[in-house]
Amino acid sequence: MSAAVDGELTLKEEQDFLLHLVECRECKEEFEDAKKTKMIIKERIVQFKAPQTLINSIMQLTIVSTREPEDTLLYE
Ligand SMILES: [Zn+2]
């Protein structure tokens, strides 16, 4: 299901899946819900990614926090 939402299925798998959705209301509803959730998450990621300087700061923090203490001196 999540692979289908992410668009990671092969063409054959996607066809089978979509055919199944036509027959199976339960899966169709689940798929629609999952797609909605996915879109909300995507929108949030896009908004979050907007300021590049913020990403840079976070990256910097991540790098520093995963380094050994002596290496963090290089970033000061
Ligand atoms: Zn089903």
N, CA, C, O and the ligand as a Tripos MOL2 file, in Angstrom:
@<TRIPOS>MOLECULE
protein
  305   303    77     0     0
PROTEIN
NO_CHARGES

@<TRIPOS>ATOM
      1 N           0.8260   -1.2210    0.0000 N.3       1 MET1
      2 CA          0.0000    0.0000    0.0000 C.3       1 MET1
      3 C           0.8530    1.2610    0.0000 C.2       1 MET1
      4 O           0.5940    2.1800   -0.7770 O.2       1 MET1
      5 N           1.8520    1.3180    0.8470 N.am      2 SER2
      6 CA          2.6730    2.5320    0.9090 C.3       2 SER2
      7 C           3.5050    2.6890   -0.3590 C.2       2 SER2
      8 O           3.7580    3.8060   -0.8110 O.2       2 SER2
      9 N           3.9270    1.5700   -0.9270 N.am      3 ALA3
     10 CA          4.6730    1.6270   -2.1910 C.3       3 ALA3
     11 C           3.7850    2.2030   -3.2870 C.2       3 ALA3
     12 O           4.2420    2.9620   -4.1410 O.2       3 ALA3
     13 N           2.5120    1.8310   -3.2490 N.am      4 ALA4
     14 CA          1.5660    2.3430   -4.2350 C.3       4 ALA4
     15 C           1.3930    3.8470   -4.0660 C.2       4 ALA4
     16 O           1.3540    4.5870   -5.0490 O.2       4 ALA4
     17 N           1.2900    4.2930   -2.8340 N.am      5 VAL5
     18 CA          1.1230    5.7200   -2.5500 C.3       5 VAL5
     19 C           2.3690    6.4890   -2.9720 C.2       5 VAL5
     20 O           2.2750    7.6000   -3.4930 O.2       5 VAL5
     21 N           3.5170    5.8990   -2.7480 N.am      6 ASP6
     22 CA          4.7800    6.5450   -3.1080 C.3       6 ASP6
     23 C           5.0780    6.4580   -4.5960 C.2       6 ASP6
     24 O           6.0390    7.0580   -5.0780 O.2       6 ASP6
     25 N           4.2500    5.7090   -5.3270 N.am      7 GLY7
     26 CA          4.4810    5.5370   -6.7600 C.3       7 GLY7
     27 C           5.6890    4.6770   -7.0380 C.2       7 GLY7
     28 O           6.3960    4.8870   -8.0230 O.2       7 GLY7
     29 N           5.9300    3.6990   -6.1660 N.am      8 GLU8
     30 CA          7.1240    2.8520   -6.3110 C.3       8 GLU8
     31 C           6.8130    1.4820   -6.9030 C.2       8 GLU8
     32 O           7.6750    0.6050   -6.9480 O.2       8 GLU8
     33 N           5.5700    1.3060   -7.3560 N.am      9 LEU9
     34 CA          5.2170    0.0160   -7.9460 C.3       9 LEU9
     35 C           5.6920   -0.0450   -9.3930 C.2       9 LEU9
     36 O           5.8450    0.9790  -10.0600 O.2       9 LEU9
     37 N           5.9190   -1.2630   -9.8600 N.am     10 THR10
     38 CA          6.1800   -1.4280  -11.2870 C.3      10 THR10
     39 C           4.8570   -1.2160  -12.0240 C.2      10 THR10
     40 O           3.7890   -1.2010  -11.4140 O.2      10 THR10
     41 N           4.9460   -1.0540  -13.3400 N.am     11 LEU11
     42 CA          3.7430   -0.8110  -14.1420 C.3      11 LEU11
     43 C           2.7350   -1.9330  -13.9510 C.2      11 LEU11
     44 O           1.5410   -1.6870  -13.7840 O.2      11 LEU11
     45 N           3.2300   -3.1750  -13.9770 N.am     12 LYS12
     46 CA          2.3590   -4.3410  -13.8080 C.3      12 LYS12
     47 C           1.7060   -4.3440  -12.4310 C.2      12 LYS12
     48 O           0.5030   -4.5640  -12.2980 O.2      12 LYS12
     49 N           2.5200   -4.0970  -11.4170 N.am     13 GLU13
     50 CA          1.9960   -4.0780  -10.0480 C.3      13 GLU13
     51 C           0.9500   -2.9770   -9.8790 C.2      13 GLU13
     52 O          -0.0750   -3.1640   -9.2240 O.2      13 GLU13
     53 N           1.2340   -1.8330  -10.4840 N.am     14 GLU14
     54 CA          0.3070   -0.7080  -10.3720 C.3      14 GLU14
     55 C          -1.0140   -1.0340  -11.0580 C.2      14 GLU14
     56 O          -2.0820   -0.7000  -10.5450 O.2      14 GLU14
     57 N          -0.9430   -1.6870  -12.2220 N.am     15 GLN15
     58 CA         -2.1670   -2.0710  -12.9300 C.3      15 GLN15
     59 C          -2.9920   -3.0330  -12.0950 C.2      15 GLN15
     60 O          -4.2040   -2.8660  -11.9590 O.2      15 GLN15
     61 N          -2.3260   -4.0510  -11.5310 N.am     16 ASP16
     62 CA         -3.0200   -5.0160  -10.6750 C.3      16 ASP16
     63 C          -3.6530   -4.3060   -9.4840 C.2      16 ASP16
     64 O          -4.7890   -4.5790   -9.0970 O.2      16 ASP16
     65 N          -2.8980   -3.4140   -8.9350 N.am     17 PHE17
     66 CA         -3.3570   -2.6960   -7.7540 C.3      17 PHE17
     67 C          -4.5870   -1.8570   -8.0810 C.2      17 PHE17
     68 O          -5.5770   -1.8800   -7.3500 O.2      17 PHE17
     69 N          -4.5150   -1.1140   -9.1880 N.am     18 LEU18
     70 CA         -5.6410   -0.2580   -9.5680 C.3      18 LEU18
     71 C          -6.8670   -1.0920   -9.9180 C.2      18 LEU18
     72 O          -7.9950   -0.7080   -9.6080 O.2      18 LEU18
     73 N          -6.6460   -2.2300  -10.5620 N.am     19 LEU19
     74 CA         -7.7620   -3.1340  -10.8670 C.3      19 LEU19
     75 C          -8.4200   -3.6110   -9.5770 C.2      19 LEU19
     76 O          -9.6450   -3.7000   -9.4840 O.2      19 LEU19
     77 N          -7.5930   -3.9120   -8.5920 N.am     20 HIS20
     78 CA         -8.1180   -4.3700   -7.3100 C.3      20 HIS20
     79 C          -8.9230   -3.2480   -6.6390 C.2      20 HIS20
     80 O          -9.9540   -3.5050   -6.0160 O.2      20 HIS20
     81 N          -8.4510   -2.0200   -6.7680 N.am     21 LEU21
     82 CA         -9.1600   -0.8940   -6.1460 C.3      21 LEU21
     83 C         -10.5650   -0.7380   -6.7170 C.2      21 LEU21
     84 O         -11.4940   -0.3520   -6.0080 O.2      21 LEU21
     85 N         -10.7110   -1.0450   -8.0120 N.am     22 VAL22
     86 CA        -12.0260   -0.9340   -8.6460 C.3      22 VAL22
     87 C         -13.0080   -1.8950   -7.9720 C.2      22 VAL22
     88 O         -14.1880   -1.5820   -7.8120 O.2      22 VAL22
     89 N         -12.5040   -3.0670   -7.5800 N.am     23 GLU23
     90 CA        -13.3770   -4.0990   -7.0190 C.3      23 GLU23
     91 C         -13.5020   -4.0040   -5.5070 C.2      23 GLU23
     92 O         -14.4930   -4.4550   -4.9320 O.2      23 GLU23
     93 N         -12.5020   -3.4190   -4.8660 N.am     24 CYS24
     94 CA        -12.4360   -3.5010   -3.4130 C.3      24 CYS24
     95 C         -12.5250   -2.1110   -2.8010 C.2      24 CYS24
     96 O         -11.5610   -1.3450   -2.8290 O.2      24 CYS24
     97 N         -13.6670   -1.7990   -2.2580 N.am     25 ARG25
     98 CA        -13.9050   -0.4760   -1.6960 C.3      25 ARG25
     99 C         -12.9950   -0.1960   -0.5040 C.2      25 ARG25
    100 O         -12.5220    0.9240   -0.3130 O.2      25 ARG25
    101 N         -12.7640   -1.2220    0.2790 N.am     26 GLU26
    102 CA        -11.9450   -1.0720    1.4840 C.3      26 GLU26
    103 C         -10.5340   -0.5630    1.1340 C.2      26 GLU26
    104 O         -10.0260    0.3860    1.7320 O.2      26 GLU26
    105 N          -9.9300   -1.2260    0.1500 N.am     27 CYS27
    106 CA         -8.5780   -0.8420   -0.2610 C.3      27 CYS27
    107 C          -8.5850    0.5280   -0.9290 C.2      27 CYS27
    108 O          -7.6470    1.3100   -0.7700 O.2      27 CYS27
    109 N          -9.6480    0.8110   -1.6770 N.am     28 LYS28
    110 CA         -9.7420    2.1040   -2.3470 C.3      28 LYS28
    111 C          -9.7520    3.2190   -1.3100 C.2      28 LYS28
    112 O          -9.0430    4.2160   -1.4440 O.2      28 LYS28
    113 N         -10.5650    3.0380   -0.2750 N.am     29 GLU29
    114 CA        -10.6470    4.0540    0.7770 C.3      29 GLU29
    115 C          -9.3050    4.1960    1.4950 C.2      29 GLU29
    116 O          -8.8650    5.3010    1.8150 O.2      29 GLU29
    117 N          -8.6800    3.0740    1.7350 N.am     30 GLU30
    118 CA         -7.3820    3.0940    2.4180 C.3      30 GLU30
    119 C          -6.3550    3.8490    1.5630 C.2      30 GLU30
    120 O          -5.5560    4.6400    2.0630 O.2      30 GLU30
    121 N          -6.4120    3.5730    0.2560 N.am     31 PHE31
    122 CA         -5.4850    4.2100   -0.6710 C.3      31 PHE31
    123 C          -5.7240    5.7150   -0.7200 C.2      31 PHE31
    124 O          -4.7740    6.4960   -0.6840 O.2      31 PHE31
    125 N          -6.9910    6.1230   -0.8040 N.am     32 GLU32
    126 CA         -7.3250    7.5590   -0.8350 C.3      32 GLU32
    127 C          -6.8410    8.2440    0.4420 C.2      32 GLU32
    128 O          -6.2610    9.3290    0.3910 O.2      32 GLU32
    129 N          -7.0810    7.6120    1.5700 N.am     33 ASP33
    130 CA         -6.6380    8.1590    2.8550 C.3      33 ASP33
    131 C          -5.1270    8.3090    2.8920 C.2      33 ASP33
    132 O          -4.5960    9.3410    3.3030 O.2      33 ASP33
    133 N          -4.4510    7.2660    2.4580 N.am     34 ALA34
    134 CA         -2.9900    7.2730    2.4840 C.3      34 ALA34
    135 C          -2.4480    8.3690    1.5740 C.2      34 ALA34
    136 O          -1.4630    9.0320    1.8980 O.2      34 ALA34
    137 N          -3.1070    8.5490    0.4260 N.am     35 LYS35
    138 CA         -2.6660    9.5840   -0.5020 C.3      35 LYS35
    139 C          -2.8280   10.9690    0.1150 C.2      35 LYS35
    140 O          -1.9500   11.8220   -0.0120 O.2      35 LYS35
    141 N          -3.9640   11.1860    0.7860 N.am     36 LYS36
    142 CA         -4.2200   12.4780    1.4450 C.3      36 LYS36
    143 C          -3.1500   12.7460    2.4950 C.2      36 LYS36
    144 O          -2.5760   13.8330    2.5510 O.2      36 LYS36
    145 N          -2.8940   11.7440    3.3230 N.am     37 THR37
    146 CA         -1.8860   11.8880    4.3740 C.3      37 THR37
    147 C          -0.5470   12.2290    3.7610 C.2      37 THR37
    148 O           0.1600   13.1230    4.2250 O.2      37 THR37
    149 N          -0.2110   11.5000    2.7100 N.am     38 LYS38
    150 CA          1.0580   11.7040    2.0200 C.3      38 LYS38
    151 C           1.1820   13.1300    1.4890 C.2      38 LYS38
    152 O           2.2410   13.7490    1.5920 O.2      38 LYS38
    153 N           0.0880   13.6480    0.9200 N.am     39 MET39
    154 CA          0.1260   14.9950    0.3670 C.3      39 MET39
    155 C           0.3210   16.0290    1.4670 C.2      39 MET39
    156 O           1.0520   17.0040    1.2900 O.2      39 MET39
    157 N          -0.3320   15.8140    2.6000 N.am     40 ILE40
    158 CA         -0.1730   16.7380    3.7250 C.3      40 ILE40
    159 C           1.2840   16.7350    4.1810 C.2      40 ILE40
    160 O           1.8690   17.7910    4.4240 O.2      40 ILE40
    161 N           1.8570   15.5520    4.2940 N.am     41 ILE41
    162 CA          3.2530   15.4410    4.7130 C.3      41 ILE41
    163 C           4.1540   16.1520    3.6980 C.2      41 ILE41
    164 O           5.0660   16.8860    4.0780 O.2      41 ILE41
    165 N           3.8930   15.9310    2.4190 N.am     42 LYS42
    166 CA          4.6960   16.5590    1.3610 C.3      42 LYS42
    167 C           4.6330   18.0680    1.4670 C.2      42 LYS42
    168 O           5.6590   18.7430    1.3920 O.2      42 LYS42
    169 N           3.4170   18.6080    1.6430 N.am     43 GLU43
    170 CA          3.2560   20.0580    1.7620 C.3      43 GLU43
    171 C           4.0670   20.5910    2.9320 C.2      43 GLU43
    172 O           4.7110   21.6360    2.8370 O.2      43 GLU43
    173 N           4.0250   19.8650    4.0270 N.am     44 ARG44
    174 CA          4.7730   20.3110    5.2150 C.3      44 ARG44
    175 C           6.2690   20.2930    4.9560 C.2      44 ARG44
    176 O           6.9900   21.1910    5.3910 O.2      44 ARG44
    177 N           6.7340   19.2780    4.2510 N.am     45 ILE45
    178 CA          8.1630   19.1890    3.9460 C.3      45 ILE45
    179 C           8.5580   20.3580    3.0500 C.2      45 ILE45
    180 O           9.6010   20.9780    3.2550 O.2      45 ILE45
    181 N           7.7280   20.6550    2.0660 N.am     46 VAL46
    182 CA          8.0220   21.7640    1.1550 C.3      46 VAL46
    183 C           8.1090   23.0710    1.9320 C.2      46 VAL46
    184 O           9.0230   23.8700    1.7280 O.2      46 VAL46
    185 N           7.1450   23.2790    2.8270 N.am     47 GLN47
    186 CA          7.1580   24.5050    3.6230 C.3      47 GLN47
    187 C           8.4160   24.5650    4.4950 C.2      47 GLN47
    188 O           9.0560   25.6060    4.6480 O.2      47 GLN47
    189 N           8.7370   23.3960    5.0590 N.am     48 PHE48
    190 CA          9.8820   23.3420    5.9420 C.3      48 PHE48
    191 C          11.1780   23.5980    5.1820 C.2      48 PHE48
    192 O          12.1170   24.1920    5.7120 O.2      48 PHE48
    193 N          11.2140   23.1420    3.9340 N.am     49 LYS49
    194 CA         12.4480   23.2670    3.1600 C.3      49 LYS49
    195 C          12.6570   24.6680    2.6030 C.2      49 LYS49
    196 O          13.7540   25.0100    2.1620 O.2      49 LYS49
    197 N          11.6100   25.4710    2.6240 N.am     50 ALA50
    198 CA         11.6740   26.7930    1.9920 C.3      50 ALA50
    199 C          12.9150   27.6030    2.3660 C.2      50 ALA50
    200 O          13.6650   27.9950    1.4730 O.2      50 ALA50
    201 N          13.1620   27.8710    3.6560 N.am     51 PRO51
    202 CA         14.3490   28.6880    3.9420 C.3      51 PRO51
    203 C          15.6300   27.8470    3.9310 C.2      51 PRO51
    204 O          15.8510   27.0190    4.8140 O.2      51 PRO51
    205 N          16.4590   28.0740    2.9240 N.am     52 GLN52
    206 CA         17.6750   27.2900    2.7490 C.3      52 GLN52
    207 C          18.6420   27.4960    3.9080 C.2      52 GLN52
    208 O          19.3670   26.5790    4.2930 O.2      52 GLN52
    209 N          18.6490   28.7080    4.4630 N.am     53 THR53
    210 CA         19.5630   28.9940    5.5690 C.3      53 THR53
    211 C          19.2410   28.1260    6.7760 C.2      53 THR53
    212 O          20.1360   27.7060    7.5100 O.2      53 THR53
    213 N          17.9400   27.8600    6.9740 N.am     54 LEU54
    214 CA         17.5280   27.0200    8.0940 C.3      54 LEU54
    215 C          18.0430   25.5960    7.9010 C.2      54 LEU54
    216 O          18.5310   24.9730    8.8440 O.2      54 LEU54
    217 N          17.9320   25.0900    6.6860 N.am     55 ILE55
    218 CA         18.4420   23.7400    6.3920 C.3      55 ILE55
    219 C          19.9300   23.6880    6.6650 C.2      55 ILE55
    220 O          20.4280   22.7460    7.2820 O.2      55 ILE55
    221 N          20.6390   24.7110    6.2000 N.am     56 ASN56
    222 CA         22.0820   24.7460    6.4070 C.3      56 ASN56
    223 C          22.4300   24.6950    7.8860 C.2      56 ASN56
    224 O          23.3440   23.9790    8.2960 O.2      56 ASN56
    225 N          21.6880   25.4660    8.6870 N.am     57 SER57
    226 CA         21.9500   25.4670   10.1260 C.3      57 SER57
    227 C          21.7110   24.0970   10.7260 C.2      57 SER57
    228 O          22.4830   23.6240   11.5590 O.2      57 SER57
    229 N          20.6270   23.4650   10.2910 N.am     58 ILE58
    230 CA         20.2980   22.1370   10.8200 C.3      58 ILE58
    231 C          21.3670   21.1280   10.4150 C.2      58 ILE58
    232 O          21.8060   20.3070   11.2200 O.2      58 ILE58
    233 N          21.7760   21.2070    9.1430 N.am     59 MET59
    234 CA         22.8290   20.3130    8.6570 C.3      59 MET59
    235 C          24.0960   20.4950    9.4810 C.2      59 MET59
    236 O          24.7340   19.5280    9.8970 O.2      59 MET59
    237 N          24.4360   21.7330    9.7010 N.am     60 GLN60
    238 CA         25.6190   22.0790   10.4840 C.3      60 GLN60
    239 C          25.5310   21.4620   11.8780 C.2      60 GLN60
    240 O          26.4790   20.8420   12.3600 O.2      60 GLN60
    241 N          24.3760   21.6430   12.5140 N.am     61 LEU61
    242 CA         24.1590   21.0980   13.8470 C.3      61 LEU61
    243 C          24.2960   19.5780   13.8360 C.2      61 LEU61
    244 O          24.9100   18.9940   14.7290 O.2      61 LEU61
    245 N          23.7160   18.9420   12.8140 N.am     62 THR62
    246 CA         23.7650   17.4990   12.7140 C.3      62 THR62
    247 C          25.1980   17.0300   12.5710 C.2      62 THR62
    248 O          25.6200   16.0780   13.2280 O.2      62 THR62
    249 N          25.9430   17.7020   11.7100 N.am     63 ILE63
    250 CA         27.3460   17.3380   11.4910 C.3      63 ILE63
    251 C          28.1220   17.4760   12.7960 C.2      63 ILE63
    252 O          28.8570   16.5730   13.1950 O.2      63 ILE63
    253 N          27.9460   18.6170   13.4500 N.am     64 VAL64
    254 CA         28.6800   18.8810   14.6880 C.3      64 VAL64
    255 C          28.3330   17.8500   15.7490 C.2      64 VAL64
    256 O          29.2180   17.3320   16.4300 O.2      64 VAL64
    257 N          27.0410   17.5500   15.8930 N.am     65 SER65
    258 CA         26.6260   16.6600   16.9770 C.3      65 SER65
    259 C          27.0530   15.2170   16.7440 C.2      65 SER65
    260 O          27.1320   14.4400   17.6960 O.2      65 SER65
    261 N          27.3340   14.8370   15.4760 N.am     66 THR66
    262 CA         27.7380   13.4620   15.2170 C.3      66 THR66
    263 C          29.2620   13.3080   15.2020 C.2      66 THR66
    264 O          29.7810   12.1970   15.0940 O.2      66 THR66
    265 N          29.9720   14.4360   15.3100 N.am     67 ARG67
    266 CA         31.4370   14.3830   15.3110 C.3      67 ARG67
    267 C          31.9830   14.1160   16.7120 C.2      67 ARG67
    268 O          31.3060   14.2990   17.7240 O.2      67 ARG67
    269 N          33.2150   13.6820   16.7210 N.am     68 GLU68
    270 CA         33.9340   13.5830   17.9940 C.3      68 GLU68
    271 C          34.2260   15.0140   18.4730 C.2      68 GLU68
    272 O          34.3720   15.9150   17.6480 O.2      68 GLU68
    273 N          34.3110   15.2320   19.7720 N.am     69 PRO69
    274 CA         34.5220   16.5930   20.2880 C.3      69 PRO69
    275 C          35.6960   17.3240   19.6350 C.2      69 PRO69
    276 O          35.5870   18.5160   19.3480 O.2      69 PRO69
    277 N          36.8080   16.6430   19.3960 N.am     70 GLU70
    278 CA         37.9690   17.3360   18.8270 C.3      70 GLU70
    279 C          37.6940   17.8380   17.3970 C.2      70 GLU70
    280 O          38.2350   18.8620   16.9800 O.2      70 GLU70
    281 N          36.8530   17.1120   16.6570 N.am     71 ASP71
    282 CA         36.5200   17.5270   15.3090 C.3      71 ASP71
    283 C          35.5980   18.7460   15.2810 C.2      71 ASP71
    284 O          35.6470   19.5360   14.3380 O.2      71 ASP71
    285 N          34.7610   18.9040   16.3060 N.am     72 THR72
    286 CA         33.8280   20.0280   16.3090 C.3      72 THR72
    287 C          34.5700   21.3530   16.3700 C.2      72 THR72
    288 O          34.0210   22.3830   15.9790 O.2      72 THR72
    289 N          35.8000   21.3480   16.8510 N.am     73 LEU73
    290 CA         36.5890   22.5820   16.9070 C.3      73 LEU73
    291 C          36.7900   23.1720   15.5210 C.2      73 LEU73
    292 O          36.9140   24.3890   15.3760 O.2      73 LEU73
    293 N          36.8240   22.3270   14.5040 N.am     74 LEU74
    294 CA         37.0300   22.7820   13.1480 C.3      74 LEU74
    295 C          35.8690   23.6460   12.6540 C.2      74 LEU74
    296 O          36.0330   24.4530   11.7380 O.2      74 LEU74
    297 N          34.7100   23.4740   13.2570 N.am     75 TYR75
    298 CA         33.5280   24.2010   12.8000 C.3      75 TYR75
    299 C          33.3110   25.5030   13.5540 C.2      75 TYR75
    300 O          32.3450   26.2160   13.2830 O.2      75 TYR75
    301 N          34.1680   25.8170   14.4720 N.am     76 GLU76
    302 CA         33.9430   27.0260   15.2560 C.3      76 GLU76
    303 C          34.5900   28.2480   14.6100 C.2      76 GLU76
    304 O          34.4940   29.3520   15.1450 O.2      76 GLU76
    305 ZN         -8.7510   -5.0680   -1.0900 Zn       77 ZN77
@<TRIPOS>BOND
     1     1     2 1
     2     2     3 1
     3     3     4 2
     4     3     5 am
     5     5     6 1
     6     6     7 1
     7     7     8 2
     8     7     9 am
     9     9    10 1
    10    10    11 1
    11    11    12 2
    12    11    13 am
    13    13    14 1
    14    14    15 1
    15    15    16 2
    16    15    17 am
    17    17    18 1
    18    18    19 1
    19    19    20 2
    20    19    21 am
    21    21    22 1
    22    22    23 1
    23    23    24 2
    24    23    25 am
    25    25    26 1
    26    26    27 1
    27    27    28 2
    28    27    29 am
    29    29    30 1
    30    30    31 1
    31    31    32 2
    32    31    33 am
    33    33    34 1
    34    34    35 1
    35    35    36 2
    36    35    37 am
    37    37    38 1
    38    38    39 1
    39    39    40 2
    40    39    41 am
    41    41    42 1
    42    42    43 1
    43    43    44 2
    44    43    45 am
    45    45    46 1
    46    46    47 1
    47    47    48 2
    48    47    49 am
    49    49    50 1
    50    50    51 1
    51    51    52 2
    52    51    53 am
    53    53    54 1
    54    54    55 1
    55    55    56 2
    56    55    57 am
    57    57    58 1
    58    58    59 1
    59    59    60 2
    60    59    61 am
    61    61    62 1
    62    62    63 1
    63    63    64 2
    64    63    65 am
    65    65    66 1
    66    66    67 1
    67    67    68 2
    68    67    69 am
    69    69    70 1
    70    70    71 1
    71    71    72 2
    72    71    73 am
    73    73    74 1
    74    74    75 1
    75    75    76 2
    76    75    77 am
    77    77    78 1
    78    78    79 1
    79    79    80 2
    80    79    81 am
    81    81    82 1
    82    82    83 1
    83    83    84 2
    84    83    85 am
    85    85    86 1
    86    86    87 1
    87    87    88 2
    88    87    89 am
    89    89    90 1
    90    90    91 1
    91    91    92 2
    92    91    93 am
    93    93    94 1
    94    94    95 1
    95    95    96 2
    96    95    97 am
    97    97    98 1
    98    98    99 1
    99    99   100 2
   100    99   101 am
   101   101   102 1
   102   102   103 1
   103   103   104 2
   104   103   105 am
   105   105   106 1
   106   106   107 1
   107   107   108 2
   108   107   109 am
   109   109   110 1
   110   110   111 1
   111   111   112 2
   112   111   113 am
   113   113   114 1
   114   114   115 1
   115   115   116 2
   116   115   117 am
   117   117   118 1
   118   118   119 1
   119   119   120 2
   120   119   121 am
   121   121   122 1
   122   122   123 1
   123   123   124 2
   124   123   125 am
   125   125   126 1
   126   126   127 1
   127   127   128 2
   128   127   129 am
   129   129   130 1
   130   130   131 1
   131   131   132 2
   132   131   133 am
   133   133   134 1
   134   134   135 1
   135   135   136 2
   136   135   137 am
   137   137   138 1
   138   138   139 1
   139   139   140 2
   140   139   141 am
   141   141   142 1
   142   142   143 1
   143   143   144 2
   144   143   145 am
   145   145   146 1
   146   146   147 1
   147   147   148 2
   148   147   149 am
   149   149   150 1
   150   150   151 1
   151   151   152 2
   152   151   153 am
   153   153   154 1
   154   154   155 1
   155   155   156 2
   156   155   157 am
   157   157   158 1
   158   158   159 1
   159   159   160 2
   160   159   161 am
   161   161   162 1
   162   162   163 1
   163   163   164 2
   164   163   165 am
   165   165   166 1
   166   166   167 1
   167   167   168 2
   168   167   169 am
   169   169   170 1
   170   170   171 1
   171   171   172 2
   172   171   173 am
   173   173   174 1
   174   174   175 1
   175   175   176 2
   176   175   177 am
   177   177   178 1
   178   178   179 1
   179   179   180 2
   180   179   181 am
   181   181   182 1
   182   182   183 1
   183   183   184 2
   184   183   185 am
   185   185   186 1
   186   186   187 1
   187   187   188 2
   188   187   189 am
   189   189   190 1
   190   190   191 1
   191   191   192 2
   192   191   193 am
   193   193   194 1
   194   194   195 1
   195   195   196 2
   196   195   197 am
   197   197   198 1
   198   198   199 1
   199   199   200 2
   200   199   201 am
   201   201   202 1
   202   202   203 1
   203   203   204 2
   204   203   205 am
   205   205   206 1
   206   206   207 1
   207   207   208 2
   208   207   209 am
   209   209   210 1
   210   210   211 1
   211   211   212 2
   212   211   213 am
   213   213   214 1
   214   214   215 1
   215   215   216 2
   216   215   217 am
   217   217   218 1
   218   218   219 1
   219   219   220 2
   220   219   221 am
   221   221   222 1
   222   222   223 1
   223   223   224 2
   224   223   225 am
   225   225   226 1
   226   226   227 1
   227   227   228 2
   228   227   229 am
   229   229   230 1
   230   230   231 1
   231   231   232 2
   232   231   233 am
   233   233   234 1
   234   234   235 1
   235   235   236 2
   236   235   237 am
   237   237   238 1
   238   238   239 1
   239   239   240 2
   240   239   241 am
   241   241   242 1
   242   242   243 1
   243   243   244 2
   244   243   245 am
   245   245   246 1
   246   246   247 1
   247   247   248 2
   248   247   249 am
   249   249   250 1
   250   250   251 1
   251   251   252 2
   252   251   253 am
   253   253   254 1
   254   254   255 1
   255   255   256 2
   256   255   257 am
   257   257   258 1
   258   258   259 1
   259   259   260 2
   260   259   261 am
   261   261   262 1
   262   262   263 1
   263   263   264 2
   264   263   265 am
   265   265   266 1
   266   266   267 1
   267   267   268 2
   268   267   269 am
   269   269   270 1
   270   270   271 1
   271   271   272 2
   272   271   273 am
   273   273   274 1
   274   274   275 1
   275   275   276 2
   276   275   277 am
   277   277   278 1
   278   278   279 1
   279   279   280 2
   280   279   281 am
   281   281   282 1
   282   282   283 1
   283   283   284 2
   284   283   285 am
   285   285   286 1
   286   286   287 1
   287   287   288 2
   288   287   289 am
   289   289   290 1
   290   290   291 1
   291   291   292 2
   292   291   293 am
   293   293   294 1
   294   294   295 1
   295   295   296 2
   296   295   297 am
   297   297   298 1
   298   298   299 1
   299   299   300 2
   300   299   301 am
   301   301   302 1
   302   302   303 1
   303   303   304 2
@<TRIPOS>SUBSTRUCTURE
     1 MET1         2 RESIDUE 1 A MET
     2 SER2         6 RESIDUE 1 A SER
     3 ALA3        10 RESIDUE 1 A ALA
     4 ALA4        14 RESIDUE 1 A ALA
     5 VAL5        18 RESIDUE 1 A VAL
     6 ASP6        22 RESIDUE 1 A ASP
     7 GLY7        26 RESIDUE 1 A GLY
     8 GLU8        30 RESIDUE 1 A GLU
     9 LEU9        34 RESIDUE 1 A LEU
    10 THR10       38 RESIDUE 1 A THR
    11 LEU11       42 RESIDUE 1 A LEU
    12 LYS12       46 RESIDUE 1 A LYS
    13 GLU13       50 RESIDUE 1 A GLU
    14 GLU14       54 RESIDUE 1 A GLU
    15 GLN15       58 RESIDUE 1 A GLN
    16 ASP16       62 RESIDUE 1 A ASP
    17 PHE17       66 RESIDUE 1 A PHE
    18 LEU18       70 RESIDUE 1 A LEU
    19 LEU19       74 RESIDUE 1 A LEU
    20 HIS20       78 RESIDUE 1 A HIS
    21 LEU21       82 RESIDUE 1 A LEU
    22 VAL22       86 RESIDUE 1 A VAL
    23 GLU23       90 RESIDUE 1 A GLU
    24 CYS24       94 RESIDUE 1 A CYS
    25 ARG25       98 RESIDUE 1 A ARG
    26 GLU26      102 RESIDUE 1 A GLU
    27 CYS27      106 RESIDUE 1 A CYS
    28 LYS28      110 RESIDUE 1 A LYS
    29 GLU29      114 RESIDUE 1 A GLU
    30 GLU30      118 RESIDUE 1 A GLU
    31 PHE31      122 RESIDUE 1 A PHE
    32 GLU32      126 RESIDUE 1 A GLU
    33 ASP33      130 RESIDUE 1 A ASP
    34 ALA34      134 RESIDUE 1 A ALA
    35 LYS35      138 RESIDUE 1 A LYS
    36 LYS36      142 RESIDUE 1 A LYS
    37 THR37      146 RESIDUE 1 A THR
    38 LYS38      150 RESIDUE 1 A LYS
    39 MET39      154 RESIDUE 1 A MET
    40 ILE40      158 RESIDUE 1 A ILE
    41 ILE41      162 RESIDUE 1 A ILE
    42 LYS42      166 RESIDUE 1 A LYS
    43 GLU43      170 RESIDUE 1 A GLU
    44 ARG44      174 RESIDUE 1 A ARG
    45 ILE45      178 RESIDUE 1 A ILE
    46 VAL46      182 RESIDUE 1 A VAL
    47 GLN47      186 RESIDUE 1 A GLN
    48 PHE48      190 RESIDUE 1 A PHE
    49 LYS49      194 RESIDUE 1 A LYS
    50 ALA50      198 RESIDUE 1 A ALA
    51 PRO51      202 RESIDUE 1 A PRO
    52 GLN52      206 RESIDUE 1 A GLN
    53 THR53      210 RESIDUE 1 A THR
    54 LEU54      214 RESIDUE 1 A LEU
    55 ILE55      218 RESIDUE 1 A ILE
    56 ASN56      222 RESIDUE 1 A ASN
    57 SER57      226 RESIDUE 1 A SER
    58 ILE58      230 RESIDUE 1 A ILE
    59 MET59      234 RESIDUE 1 A MET
    60 GLN60      238 RESIDUE 1 A GLN
    61 LEU61      242 RESIDUE 1 A LEU
    62 THR62      246 RESIDUE 1 A THR
    63 ILE63      250 RESIDUE 1 A ILE
    64 VAL64      254 RESIDUE 1 A VAL
    65 SER65      258 RESIDUE 1 A SER
    66 THR66      262 RESIDUE 1 A THR
    67 ARG67      266 RESIDUE 1 A ARG
    68 GLU68      270 RESIDUE 1 A GLU
    69 PRO69      274 RESIDUE 1 A PRO
    70 GLU70      278 RESIDUE 1 A GLU
    71 ASP71      282 RESIDUE 1 A ASP
    72 THR72      286 RESIDUE 1 A THR
    73 LEU73      290 RESIDUE 1 A LEU
    74 LEU74      294 RESIDUE 1 A LEU
    75 TYR75      298 RESIDUE 1 A TYR
    76 GLU76      302 RESIDUE 1 A GLU
    77 ZN77       305 GROUP 0 **** ****
